[in-house]
Amino acid sequence: MGEQIYLLTFLMALVFFTGCGQASRPFPQNADYPFGYKPGTITNKAALDAYSKWKELYLVKCKDNYRVVCEGPDETRVEAVGFGMILTAYFGDKKEFDGLYNFYKSKRTENANMMMAWNVSCEGINDPGSATDGDIDVAFSLIAAYNQWGGNYLDEAKQVIQVIKNSVVVKCDSLLALAPGYSKASPKGSAWGGCDLTDIQYYTPAFFRLFAQASGDEDWNKLADDTYTILNAAAHPETGLVPDWQSVSGIPGGNSDRVPYFWYDACRVPWRIALDYIWNGNEQAGAWCAKVSRWAYGIGPANIKDGYNLDGTDNNDGYHNSAFVGGFAVAAMCNSQEIADVFGAEMTSSRLGDDHWFPMSLRSLYLLPITGNFWQPSIAGK
């Protein structure tokens, strides 16, 4: 009888603390990934310090919610909300996560087919169209939140996943691809770009595989697999570098005046692709990440700057920051222990200039997988 009472008390306490926001996977987790190499030259403290600084500088209140300040006090971008929701889910900050998600929901627009307006302020909306990557990160973060706290987060994720599918997943001959955004004010009056213009950093195959499990829609697995055809169509055969923008067929810049070289969009691609290797062992992800990190290792982690032509020649402003170094550091986890360790060590360097919301956000995100704290969520939850 005593054991039964003890068990009942324990279960009631578990329910109570879960309801109060206690994370099932509190930081740090120190996960060993099924594949790849985790740097041995960086600690959990670096990840926590980066996150704490990000919260202090860029996470602000908006009435009863939270938002991320971007280029000025009156600007928040959907990508920043997506970054913030991933970070607060993995660091176990339920109040901040819920505040960001409520802010996200308050900024969904009919113009964007109920995706979030890509550029907003606390009080209003600066541009009502969407940017696809932010909503994808939000959907993924809700699956991570379901693993942390249970509740309705998985159902919420399924709703966002369906909105994304209905709005910006397009067919390009035999391939599935992503339109960069949706706007009823665009010439097409719907999704814009797509086959003739896409952004490869919007593609995170490891997330898409989770979306397939959550939704039961196999198109997400196809999009994950087709990502590699689109990626390799534009990747330089020697360096592996990809452009910020391209056509699905691989034309840098697409049929537009968009950036045709490796810059502040493409710098995120190594992180997004590497996850499919360290979590799932995808050989195409591993091969591309090994190639691009081998090129970056040849430059030297301490010498990486903010932009390159696809052949590896300079096209940058000379800034050495975590947006670029950190992306290569995650890719290096697909390469060798030696290369992973060298990049991990550079992520602690005082040389890095991260005094801006974008590299600071990406620094915080990249340090999660680098330190073994970007665990793979499960649709089964906690």
C-alpha positions in Angstrom: 0.0 0.0 0.0 2.8 2.3 0.9 4.5 1.7 -2.5 1.2 2.5 -4.3 0.8 5.8 -2.4 4.5 6.7 -3.2 4.0 5.9 -6.9 0.7 7.9 -7.0 2.5 10.9 -5.3 5.4 10.7 -7.7 3.1 10.6 -10.7 1.1 13.6 -9.4 4.3 15.5 -8.8 5.5 14.7 -12.3 2.2 16.0 -13.8 2.4 19.1 -11.7 6.0 20.0 -12.6 5.4 19.2 -16.3 2.4 21.6 -16.2 4.6 24.2 -14.6 7.0 24.1 -17.5 9.7 21.8 -16.3 11.6 20.6 -19.3 12.0 16.8 -19.9 15.3 17.4 -21.6 17.0 20.3 -19.7 20.2 21.8 -20.9 22.8 20.4 -21.1 22.0 17.0 -22.7 25.5 16.1 -24.0 24.0 13.9 -26.6 26.2 11.5 -28.7 24.9 11.7 -32.2 24.5 8.4 -34.2 26.8 9.7 -36.9 29.7 12.2 -37.3 32.2 13.8 -34.9 31.5 16.0 -32.0 34.2 18.6 -31.3 36.1 18.0 -28.2 37.4 21.6 -28.0 34.3 23.4 -26.8 32.1 23.2 -23.7 28.5 23.6 -22.7 29.5 26.9 -21.1 30.1 28.4 -24.5 26.6 27.5 -25.7 25.0 28.7 -22.5 26.9 32.0 -22.6 25.9 32.7 -26.2 22.3 32.0 -25.5 22.3 34.1 -22.3 23.8 37.0 -24.3 21.3 36.6 -27.1 18.4 36.7 -24.6 19.8 39.8 -22.9 20.3 41.7 -26.1 17.6 40.7 -28.5 14.7 39.0 -26.8 12.2 41.7 -25.7 8.7 41.9 -24.4 5.8 42.8 -26.7 2.8 43.3 -24.4 2.4 39.9 -22.8 4.5 38.1 -25.5 8.1 38.1 -26.7 9.7 39.0 -29.9 13.3 39.2 -31.3 14.6 42.6 -32.2 16.4 42.7 -35.6 17.7 45.7 -37.5 16.0 48.2 -35.2 13.6 48.5 -32.3 10.6 48.4 -34.6 11.6 45.4 -36.7 11.2 41.7 -36.1 11.6 39.2 -38.9 10.0 35.8 -39.1 13.4 34.1 -39.3 14.3 35.6 -36.0 11.1 34.3 -34.4 11.9 30.8 -35.8 15.5 31.0 -34.4 14.1 32.2 -31.1 11.6 29.4 -30.8 14.2 26.7 -31.5 16.6 28.2 -29.0 14.0 28.6 -26.2 12.7 25.1 -26.8 16.2 23.5 -26.6 17.2 25.6 -23.6 13.9 24.7 -21.8 12.5 28.3 -21.4 8.8 27.6 -21.7 7.6 31.1 -20.8 9.7 32.6 -23.5 8.8 29.9 -26.0 5.1 30.4 -25.5 5.5 34.2 -25.7 7.3 33.9 -29.1 4.7 31.5 -30.4 1.9 33.7 -29.4 3.6 36.6 -31.1 4.0 34.4 -34.2 0.3 33.6 -34.3 -0.6 37.3 -33.8 1.3 38.2 -37.0 -0.1 35.6 -39.4 -1.8 37.3 -42.3 -4.4 36.5 -44.9 -2.0 38.0 -47.5 0.5 35.3 -46.6 -2.1 32.5 -46.5 -1.8 32.4 -42.7 1.9 32.1 -42.7 3.6 34.9 -40.6 4.2 38.2 -42.2 8.0 38.3 -42.7 8.7 41.8 -41.3 6.7 43.2 -38.4 6.9 45.4 -35.3 5.3 44.9 -31.9 2.3 47.0 -32.8 1.9 46.3 -36.5 3.1 44.7 -39.8 5.8 46.2 -42.0 5.4 43.7 -44.9 2.5 41.2 -44.9 4.1 38.6 -47.2 5.8 35.5 -45.9 9.4 34.1 -45.9 9.3 30.3 -45.9 12.3 29.5 -43.7 10.8 31.2 -40.6 7.6 29.1 -40.6 9.5 25.9 -41.2 11.7 26.6 -38.2 8.6 27.4 -36.1 7.0 24.1 -37.1 10.1 22.2 -36.1 10.4 24.1 -32.8 6.8 23.0 -31.9 7.9 19.4 -32.4 10.9 20.0 -30.1 8.5 21.7 -27.6 6.3 18.7 -27.6 9.3 16.6 -26.6 10.1 19.1 -23.8 6.7 19.8 -22.3 4.1 17.6 -24.0 0.7 19.2 -24.3 -0.8 20.4 -27.6 2.5 21.4 -29.3 2.4 18.5 -31.8 -1.1 19.4 -32.9 0.0 23.0 -33.3 3.0 21.8 -35.4 0.8 19.8 -37.7 -1.3 22.9 -38.4 1.7 25.0 -39.3 3.1 22.1 -41.4 -0.1 21.9 -43.4 -0.2 25.7 -44.0 3.4 25.5 -45.3 2.5 22.6 -47.6 -0.6 24.4 -49.0 1.3 27.6 -49.5 4.8 27.1 -50.7 5.6 23.5 -51.6 5.7 23.5 -55.5 6.3 20.9 -58.2 9.1 21.4 -60.7 8.9 18.6 -63.2 9.7 15.5 -61.1 11.0 17.5 -58.1 9.3 19.1 -55.1 10.8 22.5 -54.2 10.0 25.4 -51.9 8.8 28.8 -53.1 10.6 31.5 -51.0 7.3 33.1 -49.8 3.6 33.7 -50.3 1.9 37.0 -51.0 -1.5 37.7 -52.5 0.1 41.0 -53.6 2.7 39.2 -55.8 2.2 39.1 -59.6 0.9 35.5 -59.3 -1.2 36.4 -56.3 0.1 33.4 -54.4 3.5 31.8 -53.9 6.3 33.7 -55.6 9.4 32.1 -57.1 9.7 28.4 -56.8 11.1 26.6 -59.9 12.8 29.7 -61.3 13.9 31.1 -57.9 14.5 29.3 -54.6 16.7 29.7 -51.6 18.5 26.5 -50.7 19.0 27.6 -47.0 15.2 27.3 -46.6 15.6 23.5 -47.0 16.3 21.4 -43.8 15.8 17.8 -44.8 16.1 16.5 -41.2 13.1 18.7 -40.3 11.2 17.6 -43.4 11.5 14.0 -42.3 10.0 14.8 -39.0 7.2 16.7 -40.8 6.5 13.5 -42.8 6.2 11.5 -39.5 4.0 14.1 -37.9 1.6 14.7 -40.8 1.7 11.3 -42.5 2.4 13.1 -45.8 5.1 11.4 -47.8 5.7 14.5 -49.9 7.8 15.8 -47.0 10.2 12.8 -47.4 10.3 13.4 -51.1 11.1 17.1 -50.5 13.9 16.0 -48.1 15.4 13.7 -50.8 14.9 16.2 -53.6 16.8 18.8 -51.6 20.0 17.1 -52.6 19.3 17.3 -56.3 18.6 21.0 -55.9 21.6 21.6 -53.7 24.0 19.8 -56.0 22.7 21.4 -59.1 24.2 24.8 -58.0 27.1 23.6 -55.8 30.6 24.2 -57.1 32.2 20.9 -58.0 35.4 21.7 -56.1 34.5 23.9 -53.1 30.9 22.7 -52.6 29.8 26.3 -52.1 26.3 27.2 -53.0 24.7 30.6 -53.8 22.2 32.4 -51.7 19.6 32.2 -54.5 19.3 29.8 -57.4 16.8 28.2 -59.8 15.8 24.6 -59.0 17.9 23.7 -62.1 21.0 25.2 -60.5 21.3 28.7 -62.1 23.0 31.0 -59.5 20.7 33.9 -58.7 17.9 32.2 -60.6 16.1 34.3 -63.1 16.6 37.4 -61.0 19.0 39.9 -59.6 19.2 38.0 -56.3 22.6 37.2 -54.7 24.4 34.5 -56.9 27.2 33.7 -54.4 27.8 32.3 -50.9 26.7 35.0 -48.6 24.4 35.6 -45.6 21.6 33.2 -46.7 23.9 30.4 -47.9 26.1 30.5 -44.8 23.3 28.7 -43.0 23.1 25.8 -45.5 26.0 23.7 -43.9 24.1 23.7 -40.6 20.8 22.8 -42.1 22.2 20.0 -44.3 24.6 18.5 -41.6 21.6 17.7 -39.4 20.5 15.1 -41.8 23.8 13.4 -41.5 24.5 13.6 -37.7 20.9 12.5 -36.9 20.0 10.2 -39.8 23.3 9.2 -41.5 22.2 10.5 -44.9 25.1 9.9 -47.2 24.4 12.8 -49.5 24.3 15.2 -46.6 27.6 13.8 -45.3 29.3 14.0 -48.7 28.4 17.6 -49.3 29.2 18.7 -45.8 32.6 16.9 -45.9 33.4 18.7 -49.2 32.4 22.2 -48.1 34.1 21.9 -44.7 37.3 20.5 -46.3 37.4 23.6 -48.5 36.8 25.8 -45.4 39.5 24.0 -43.5 41.9 24.7 -46.3 41.2 28.4 -45.9 41.7 28.1 -42.2 38.9 28.6 -39.6 40.6 31.8 -38.3 40.6 33.2 -41.8 37.0 32.6 -42.8 35.2 35.8 -43.9 31.6 36.7 -44.7 31.2 35.8 -48.4 32.7 33.9 -51.3 32.2 33.4 -54.9 31.3 29.8 -55.6 34.9 29.0 -56.8 36.2 30.1 -53.3 37.6 33.5 -54.3 36.8 36.4 -51.9 33.5 38.3 -52.2 33.2 39.7 -48.7 33.4 42.7 -46.4 36.1 41.1 -44.4 34.0 40.3 -41.3 35.0 37.1 -39.4 31.8 36.1 -37.6 29.9 33.0 -36.3 27.3 33.1 -39.1 30.0 31.7 -41.4 32.5 30.0 -39.1 29.8 28.3 -37.2 28.1 26.9 -40.3 31.3 25.3 -41.4 31.9 24.1 -37.8 28.6 22.1 -37.9 29.5 20.8 -41.4 32.9 19.7 -40.0 31.1 17.3 -37.8 30.5 15.2 -41.0 34.2 15.3 -41.8 36.8 14.1 -39.3 37.6 14.5 -35.6 40.6 16.7 -36.4 38.6 19.1 -38.6 35.7 19.2 -36.1 38.1 20.0 -33.3 39.8 22.9 -35.1 36.5 24.5 -36.0 35.1 23.9 -32.5 38.1 25.7 -31.0 37.6 28.7 -33.3 34.1 29.1 -32.0 35.6 30.2 -28.7 37.9 32.8 -30.3 37.8 36.5 -29.4 38.3 37.2 -33.1 34.7 36.5 -33.9 32.6 39.7 -34.4 29.1 38.8 -33.4 27.8 42.2 -32.4 24.6 41.9 -34.4 21.4 40.0 -34.0 22.0 37.7 -37.0 25.4 36.2 -36.2 24.6 36.2 -32.5 21.4 34.2 -33.2 23.2 31.8 -35.5 26.1 31.4 -33.0 23.6 30.3 -30.4 21.9 27.9 -32.8 25.2 26.4 -34.1 26.6 25.8 -30.7 23.7 23.5 -29.8 24.8 20.7 -32.3 28.5 21.5 -31.8 28.3 20.9 -28.0 26.0 17.8 -28.3 22.8 19.6 -27.3 20.7 19.6 -30.5 19.0 16.3 -29.7 16.8 14.7 -32.4 13.1 15.2 -31.4 10.7 12.3 -31.7 7.1 12.4 -32.8 6.4 10.0 -29.8 7.3 13.0 -27.6 8.7 12.9 -24.1 
